[in-house]
């Protein structure tokens, strides 16, 4: 047996929309976990600006947040030398493959997407076709790069299943073309809930500014929001059914400190909710402080960020173009010479 044989790294793809201010939910549920994968996998991380425009955006804000999202990736620990970091709209093959795959996606499949139903209710004055078909663009994002693994939360599992179904359907008609992606459940990282309604996921698009903690929030704002966090009428800090607010705060504290729920309960035994909320706020703010310091430095060097965008898009485009060319040949398109 040849012990020198190297097994190719599996490819991971993911991305975050530059819409709204990224929250600690985005950080703990996704970005922080990505930093632990960069030595073990071939990692491709995208700022998915094309997905963002299914909801109306202020152009200047979208442009600024695209830079900010990339800067947060790097400030959080993603090394541009180890990861492919790029902006989705800089690689036009995403849109090209989305059209191709849309012709192999059934109307009924898209009609069953729960996020379309949810977003239609919250954007009743702008139920556009992009909102309906964006799961196909998400499938293109994934399938372009022969992605093996996709980090997914419970709210994205339906979209990953659709991407798998589309890939399997295409492969069954035209022979093996796409890698069938699997979901990746990180060893760490939790679903962070809203501070205003702990039965709902924390969202960067929440209309209530006190519902979420932004990665870039000031220390004073972070502490103020935690002090206002919804809890219950009990006074004991313990993890239990029916204590959604305290459970969420304990979850957040655990993610930032590494302490178990039992250790947290012991630490705050005999102390009230006020003490606990303050401790959570201070811990979160202090933990995010180094990230924000690095972020501020990166945002002062737009030329560096643009260089990362350019290099990342070049690397991504080389892979994406090979996939699109392969697909177009199988479809019967005359491939340009």
Secondary structure, 3 states (H helix, E strand, C coil): CCCCCCCCCCEEEEEECCCCCCEHHHHHHHHHHHCCCCCCCEEEEEECHHHHCCCCCCHHHHHHHHHHHHHHHHHCCCCCCCEEEEEHHHCCHHHHHHHHHHCCCCHHHHHCCHHHHHHHHHCCCCCCHHHHHHHHHHHHHHHCCCCCEEECCCCCHHHHHHHHHHHHHHHHHHCCCCCCCEEECCCCCCCCECCCCCCCECCCCCCCCCCCCECCCCHHHHHHHHHCCCCCCCCCCCCCCCCHHHHHHHHHHHHHHCCCHHHHHHHCCCCCHHHHHHHHHHHHHHHHHHHHHHHHHHHCCHHHHHHHHHHHHHHHHHHHHHHHHHHHHHHCCCCCC
